Amino acid sequence: MKKILIAVLVIVSSLSFGQVFFGNIHAHTSYSDGQGTPEEAFEHARNSGVVDIQAITDHDHDLNYPLPDGSWKLDRIIEMAEKYTVEGEFIAISGFEWTLTSRGHITIYNTSEWIDRSTTDLYDIYQWIVDRKATAQFCHPGKKYGDFFDFEYFPEVDLYINTIEVGNGAGANSNNVIKDEYFERYQRALNRGWHVGASANQDNHHKEWATANDARTAFVIDELTTEKVSEALKTRNIYATEDRDAFISFSTEGAKMGDVLYDIPEATLKVEYSDPGERTQRAYIYSNNGVMELNVSGDEWAIEIDVKNPLSYNWYFVKIDQIDGNEIVSSPIWFQSSTNKYLLNARTIDPRPVKGLPFDVGFDLINSLREDQVISVEVRSGESVVFTKKYDISAMTCLEITETFDTVDKDLDFYVDDELAFRVNVDFVSFTAHLDTSHENYFVSELKPLTDILMGLGGEVKPVIGELTEKTTFEGQVLILPLPDADTFMKDFMAISEEQIGFIVNYVEKGGLLVVVLAKKEITHPSVESYKQLFEKLPWSVELENGGRSVSGTSTGNLEIGNGGGVVILSWDEATGKSTIDEETMGFIELKLGLK
């Protein structure tokens, strides 16, 4: 784990919790794909004694169908929420869930109208939320239901989607609702710029609203009123818990979890925990600058951590693992620049670019002001300026940008208007090798000894999934071409096409290194002729024989091609580690790759 620069002081004074109330803000009834009525749901939750707050969020598309008496379902949910709310005792919330799987699901609260997925896509529902200034939540983000186009960021929408589920599920006798996938997406949303607090909800579909398990969204408010609950959702003063009554506090001077502070280069964070009989196993502070484990134990403790906020956008949240396996996740505290201009999500487009070659870098440039801005971006490595450019960014806009860099410096600091915004450590490799697997030659496991050798030389090996294209071929410095499996049932896919033969020859003639792995077993299928044609069109006098098991016309497997290109021929046993690749061949590979 990366370490945050910190100083830690364990506090022995008494805990200073404010009021905490527990809720379940994602649940369904028979008005969509659940059981029971909203009236039953609110009554059940209120009488259960285990939650103070309950929301009903039936699916949008099911709300299009009126009830038998002709009334609209959302109107009835609103009516029942008002009926069962008792200020100071129990707060019932009306809402609905917009569901477009592959895009994502969003619960929307306290609106008098709804809109369904048949007439909206993700950007449409975002605009609908903004137009109504609604309060909304990202639900169970991940592969199954969607992650909102990798949490593509919109500053205006960020004002209204204020929470995200890190926990979701109503499994009987199981509190395991905080999933690794949701937890990872939570951090991804924060890193893209979203200001969302952490929630955990049961997403009930049976008549066990709030009682299916102990998952809760905890509201950090000083009194239980509709106004305070609504405000807490908007300001993210909440945390997610798998324990029904665990109390945590996460604060700094003048702020608590969910708050945003500006222009504070250093801060003291305070974490407090209390849950009698439920000891802490581990506790962490997560940040966009790293992860730190806290030195705490027991069922009641407090700790202070001094942190430095080096960037123009910094966030911190707490995760606590209890001894019984339950997890608790706080909402963040943000420390940001008051310029409201940020650069986030900087990365190399190829995660491991080749050192010495130009490479593409992507980043998000954010203008959170309500006026158009000219934003200056400068990238430095030490005292050297690697890149500089000015961008015209419209008001309340996030612009996704890709630029080409030509530098061998690995430590890149991104500045926005001379303020440090982001740091990237470039993971350079010496070369890229593409391993063809598209011609019934999927030998990724068998060829691991060969690929391990190449990686040991500082390279990266990427299997070619799908069609071998000219673009893919020329993007690498090495092309590994294993001859196909003679025993495959898909023999029509064994041959390489004339087009592929053409660009492979061109690739070698322009300096690429082709590594041919001879057949594991003699190929009797006519497709072997395509590989013979490749050998014939290369500028040499080498022929493929014995169904691809051997070659003639050379006493060595290392063949120099004009303009710096080369061909290496390896037997199946050499490529799979059953016999040793000789020193001459290894030296030839290193020479062709500029490593010696």
NORDATA-V328784 format. One record per backbone hydrogen bond with DSSP energy under -0.5 kcal/mol. NH is the residue of the N-H (numbers start at 1). CO is the residue of the C=O. E is the energy in kcal/mol with one decimal. If there is no record, write none. Layout:
BEGIN
nh: (NH	NH)
co: (CO	CO)
e: (E	E)
END
This chain:
BEGIN
nh: (6	7	9	11	21	23	24	28	30	32	34	41	42	43	44	45	46	47	48	49	49	51	52	53	54	55	56	57	58	60	62	63	63	64	65	66	67	70	76	77	78	79	80	81	82	83	84	85	86	88	89	90	91	92	93	95	96	97	98	98	99	100	100	102	103	104	105	106	107	108	109	110	119	120	125	126	127	128	129	130	131	132	133	133	134	135	136	137	138	139	141	142	146	148	151	152	158	159	159	160	161	162	162	163	164	165	166	166	167	168	169	173	174	177	179	179	183	184	185	186	187	188	189	190	191	192	193	193	194	196	197	199	201	203	204	208	211	212	216	217	218	218	219	220	220	221	221	225	229	230	231	232	233	234	235	236	237	238	239	240	241	242	246	247	248	249	251	252	255	257	258	259	261	263	265	267	269	269	270	271	272	273	274	275	278	279	280	281	282	284	285	286	287	288	290	291	292	294	296	298	301	302	303	304	305	306	307	307	308	309	310	312	314	316	317	319	320	321	322	322	323	325	328	329	330	331	333	334	335	336	337	340	342	344	347	349	351	353	355	357	359	361	362	363	364	365	365	366	366	367	368	368	373	375	375	376	377	377	378	379	380	380	381	384	386	386	387	389	391	393	393	396	397	397	399	399	400	401	401	403	405	405	412	412	413	414	414	415	415	416	417	417	419	421	422	424	426	426	427	428	429	430	431	433	434	435	435	436	436	437	443	447	448	449	450	451	452	453	454	455	456	457	458	459	460	462	462	463	464	465	466	469	473	474	475	475	476	476	477	478	479	480	481	481	482	483	485	486	488	491	493	494	501	502	503	504	505	506	507	508	509	510	511	512	513	514	514	515	515	516	516	517	517	518	518	519	523	524	528	529	530	531	531	532	533	534	535	536	537	538	540	543	545	548	549	549	550	552	559	559	560	561	564	565	566	567	568	569	570	570	575	576	577	578	579	586	587	588	589	590	591	592	593	594	595	596)
co: (4	306	304	302	219	217	53	204	36	29	29	37	38	39	40	41	42	43	44	45	46	45	22	22	91	24	93	27	95	97	59	59	60	61	62	64	71	67	72	73	74	75	76	77	78	79	80	81	90	224	86	86	52	90	54	56	108	58	96	106	97	98	104	145	100	100	139	98	137	96	135	94	116	117	121	122	123	124	125	126	127	128	129	130	129	109	160	107	163	105	165	146	142	103	147	148	154	155	156	157	157	136	160	136	197	138	164	199	199	177	201	212	171	175	166	177	179	180	181	182	183	184	185	186	187	188	189	190	189	194	162	164	167	26	26	206	208	208	241	23	216	239	21	218	237	19	219	223	225	226	227	228	229	230	231	232	232	236	218	329	216	327	243	274	246	272	270	255	252	250	332	256	334	336	263	307	267	305	251	303	249	301	247	299	275	277	298	321	321	319	292	317	290	315	287	2	285	283	294	280	273	11	271	9	269	7	267	305	5	265	308	420	335	333	286	284	328	282	320	326	279	322	320	240	318	238	316	259	314	261	312	337	366	364	362	360	349	350	429	354	405	403	347	401	344	363	399	342	364	397	340	366	393	373	391	374	375	389	415	387	378	413	384	381	379	384	379	377	375	373	391	369	367	394	365	397	398	363	399	361	359	403	410	424	380	412	422	378	413	419	376	415	416	414	414	412	410	424	351	426	353	458	458	460	478	433	462	434	480	464	441	443	445	446	575	447	448	449	450	451	452	453	455	454	431	433	460	461	435	463	464	467	469	470	471	472	472	473	432	432	513	434	479	515	480	517	440	484	485	489	490	491	497	498	499	500	501	502	503	504	505	506	508	507	477	512	566	479	513	514	568	481	515	516	570	548	547	522	525	526	527	527	528	528	529	530	531	532	533	534	538	552	550	545	545	546	545	543	557	567	558	565	561	562	512	559	514	557	516	568	571	572	574	573	573	582	583	584	585	586	587	588	589	591	590	590)
e: (-0.7	-0.8	-2.4	-1.4	-2.3	-2.4	-1.6	-2.3	-3.2	-1.9	-2.7	-2.5	-2.8	-2.2	-2.8	-2.5	-2.5	-2.5	-1.2	-0.7	-0.5	-0.6	-3.6	-1.4	-2.1	-2.4	-1.9	-3.3	-0.6	-2.7	-0.7	-0.8	-1.1	-0.7	-1.1	-0.6	-3.0	-2.8	-1.7	-2.4	-2.5	-2.3	-2.7	-2.4	-2.2	-2.0	-2.4	-1.0	-2.9	-2.7	-3.0	-2.6	-2.6	-0.5	-2.7	-1.0	-2.0	-2.2	-0.6	-3.3	-0.5	-0.5	-1.6	-1.3	-2.3	-2.4	-0.6	-2.6	-1.8	-2.9	-2.7	-2.7	-1.5	-0.6	-2.3	-2.1	-2.0	-2.3	-2.4	-2.3	-2.9	-1.4	-0.6	-1.0	-2.1	-0.8	-2.3	-2.2	-2.5	-2.6	-0.5	-1.5	-2.1	-2.8	-2.3	-1.6	-2.2	-0.5	-1.1	-2.3	-2.1	-1.7	-1.0	-1.2	-2.6	-2.3	-0.7	-2.4	-1.6	-1.8	-1.6	-0.9	-1.6	-2.4	-0.8	-1.1	-2.6	-2.7	-2.1	-2.2	-1.6	-2.0	-2.7	-2.0	-2.5	-1.5	-0.6	-1.0	-2.1	-0.9	-2.8	-2.1	-1.9	-1.6	-0.8	-2.6	-1.6	-1.1	-2.8	-2.7	-0.6	-3.2	-4.0	-0.6	-2.7	-0.7	-1.2	-1.3	-2.6	-2.4	-2.3	-2.4	-1.9	-1.7	-2.4	-0.8	-1.4	-2.2	-1.8	-3.1	-2.3	-2.0	-0.7	-2.3	-0.5	-2.2	-2.4	-2.4	-2.4	-1.9	-4.1	-2.2	-2.9	-2.8	-0.5	-2.4	-0.6	-3.5	-3.2	-2.7	-2.6	-2.6	-2.3	-2.5	-2.9	-0.7	-2.1	-3.1	-1.8	-2.8	-2.6	-2.7	-1.8	-1.1	-1.5	-1.9	-2.3	-3.2	-1.5	-0.5	-2.1	-0.5	-2.3	-2.5	-2.9	-2.7	-3.1	-0.5	-0.6	-3.5	-0.8	-0.9	-1.9	-1.6	-2.1	-2.0	-2.7	-2.9	-0.5	-3.2	-2.8	-1.9	-2.3	-2.8	-2.8	-0.9	-2.0	-2.3	-2.7	-2.8	-2.4	-1.3	-1.9	-2.4	-2.2	-2.3	-0.7	-0.6	-3.0	-1.8	-2.5	-3.3	-2.8	-2.3	-3.3	-0.5	-2.8	-3.3	-0.6	-3.0	-2.8	-0.6	-2.9	-0.6	-2.9	-0.5	-0.5	-3.1	-2.1	-3.1	-0.5	-2.8	-2.7	-1.9	-2.9	-0.6	-1.5	-2.3	-2.5	-3.1	-0.7	-2.1	-1.6	-0.6	-3.0	-0.5	-0.5	-3.0	-0.6	-2.7	-3.3	-0.5	-0.8	-3.0	-3.2	-0.5	-3.2	-3.2	-0.5	-2.8	-2.7	-0.5	-1.4	-3.3	-1.5	-2.7	-3.5	-0.7	-0.5	-1.3	-2.4	-3.2	-0.6	-3.1	-2.8	-0.5	-2.1	-0.7	-2.6	-0.9	-1.8	-2.5	-1.5	-0.5	-1.1	-2.5	-3.0	-1.5	-2.0	-2.5	-2.2	-0.9	-1.8	-1.9	-1.7	-2.9	-0.5	-0.5	-3.2	-0.8	-0.5	-0.7	-2.3	-2.5	-1.1	-0.6	-0.5	-1.2	-2.2	-1.8	-2.5	-3.2	-0.6	-3.1	-0.6	-2.6	-2.9	-0.5	-1.5	-1.0	-1.7	-1.5	-2.6	-2.3	-2.2	-2.2	-2.3	-2.1	-2.2	-2.2	-2.5	-1.3	-1.8	-2.6	-1.8	-0.6	-2.5	-3.0	-0.5	-0.6	-2.9	-1.6	-0.5	-0.6	-2.9	-3.0	-2.3	-0.6	-1.9	-2.1	-1.5	-0.7	-0.6	-1.6	-2.2	-1.6	-2.0	-2.2	-1.9	-1.1	-2.6	-2.2	-3.2	-0.9	-0.9	-0.8	-1.8	-2.1	-0.6	-3.1	-0.5	-2.6	-0.7	-1.1	-1.9	-2.3	-2.8	-2.7	-3.0	-0.6	-2.4	-1.7	-1.0	-1.8	-1.7	-2.1	-2.8	-2.1	-2.4	-2.3	-2.3	-2.6	-1.6	-1.4	-3.0	-0.6)
END
